[in-house]
Structures are given as C-alpha cells and as structure tokens.
Amino acid sequence: MDLGWLISFATLLNIIIKNAFSIPRPHSTLHMLSIGFPSGDVQVATVFFMIIFLSFNSKTLQIISIAIINIMFSRLYLGVHSIYDVIGGMIFGVLIIL
C-alpha cells in the first residue's frame, strides 16, 4: 500500500463524509466554521499510523496507539471536535486500512 495514496484517499473521503453528514463543530469553537464530523486530523493520523504498524512489527502498536489517542485528546482539549467527531475519525481511518 502506498502511504501517499492512502493519505490522499483518506482526505478526499473525509471531505465527502463531512459534506454527507454536515454535523457542525462544538459551539465553543468560534474561529472554525467548518464541519466537525468526522475529525480529519484523527482520520488521517489513524491511516498514517496504521500503515506504519502494518509495515513494521507489532511492538510499535503501543506507540501508535498512544500517538492516535494523544491526537484525539488534543482535538477534544482544544474544543474543535466532540467525542463523536474523534471516534468517527478513528473508525473511518481504520475502515480505510481494512
């Protein structure tokens, strides 16, 4: 699997899904008016880190899991996504890899 193509596909799919669902970001986000579901950052990061996991050994799974969870929490902490946005991004990211 080519990482560049998968990242591009994940980004394009994220745009399509965002427009299909049109779920807004949390109300606390004043500076971002774009659609919130699913989180594109989490979706692309999940694709990226899962490709790394599949390319190397299983010992990287713990590091990859920590990286994805940190990105999810950062999006929640900054208030730019809800819990459903980041979980949706992770699920769609995993589905792209499958």
C-alpha positions as CSV (number, residue, x, y, z in Angstrom):
1,M,0.0,0.0,0.0
2,D,1.3,3.4,-0.9
3,L,1.2,5.8,2.0
4,G,0.7,8.9,-0.1
5,W,-2.3,7.5,-2.0
6,L,-3.9,6.3,1.2
7,I,-3.5,9.7,2.9
8,S,-4.9,11.4,-0.2
9,F,-7.8,9.0,-0.3
10,A,-8.4,9.5,3.5
11,T,-8.5,13.2,3.0
12,L,-10.9,13.0,0.0
13,L,-13.1,10.6,1.8
14,N,-13.2,12.9,4.9
15,I,-14.4,15.8,2.7
16,I,-17.2,13.6,1.2
17,I,-18.2,12.2,4.6
18,K,-18.2,15.7,6.2
19,N,-20.5,17.0,3.4
20,A,-22.8,14.0,3.7
21,F,-23.3,14.3,7.4
22,S,-22.9,18.1,7.8
23,I,-22.6,17.9,11.6
24,P,-21.2,21.2,12.9
25,R,-18.3,21.7,15.3
26,P,-18.9,22.2,19.0
27,H,-20.4,25.6,20.0
28,S,-17.2,26.6,21.8
29,T,-15.4,26.8,18.6
30,L,-15.6,30.4,17.5
31,H,-12.8,30.5,15.0
32,M,-13.7,27.5,12.9
33,L,-16.8,27.4,10.9
34,S,-16.2,24.2,9.0
35,I,-18.0,20.8,9.5
36,G,-16.8,18.8,12.5
37,F,-17.8,15.1,11.9
38,P,-15.6,13.1,11.4
39,S,-12.3,14.6,12.6
40,G,-10.0,14.8,9.6
41,D,-6.9,15.0,11.7
42,V,-7.7,11.8,13.6
43,Q,-8.8,10.0,10.5
44,V,-5.6,10.8,8.6
45,A,-3.4,10.1,11.6
46,T,-5.1,6.7,12.1
47,V,-4.4,5.8,8.5
48,F,-0.8,7.0,8.8
49,F,0.0,5.2,12.0
50,M,-1.8,2.0,11.0
51,I,0.2,1.8,7.8
52,I,3.4,2.2,9.9
53,F,2.1,-0.5,12.2
54,L,1.4,-2.9,9.3
55,S,4.8,-2.2,7.8
56,F,6.8,-2.9,10.9
57,N,6.4,-5.2,13.8
58,S,3.7,-5.5,16.5
59,K,5.9,-3.8,19.1
60,T,5.0,-0.4,17.5
61,L,1.3,-0.9,18.3
62,Q,1.7,0.6,21.8
63,I,3.5,3.7,20.5
64,I,1.0,4.1,17.6
65,S,-2.0,3.7,20.0
66,I,-0.6,6.4,22.3
67,A,0.0,8.8,19.3
68,I,-3.6,8.4,18.0
69,I,-5.1,8.8,21.5
70,N,-3.0,11.9,22.0
71,I,-4.2,13.4,18.8
72,M,-7.8,12.6,19.8
73,F,-7.4,14.2,23.2
74,S,-5.8,17.3,21.7
75,R,-8.7,17.9,19.4
76,L,-11.1,17.5,22.4
77,Y,-9.0,19.7,24.6
78,L,-8.9,22.5,22.0
79,G,-12.7,22.3,21.7
80,V,-12.6,21.9,17.9
81,H,-14.3,18.4,18.0
82,S,-16.7,16.5,20.1
83,I,-16.0,12.9,21.3
84,Y,-18.2,11.6,18.4
85,D,-16.1,13.5,15.9
86,V,-12.8,12.0,17.0
87,I,-14.2,8.5,17.4
88,G,-15.8,8.7,14.0
89,G,-12.5,9.9,12.5
90,M,-10.7,6.9,14.1
91,I,-13.3,4.4,12.9
92,F,-13.3,5.8,9.3
93,G,-9.5,5.7,9.4
94,V,-9.4,2.1,10.4
95,L,-12.0,1.2,7.7
96,I,-9.8,2.8,5.0
97,I,-7.0,0.4,6.0
98,L,-9.2,-2.6,6.0
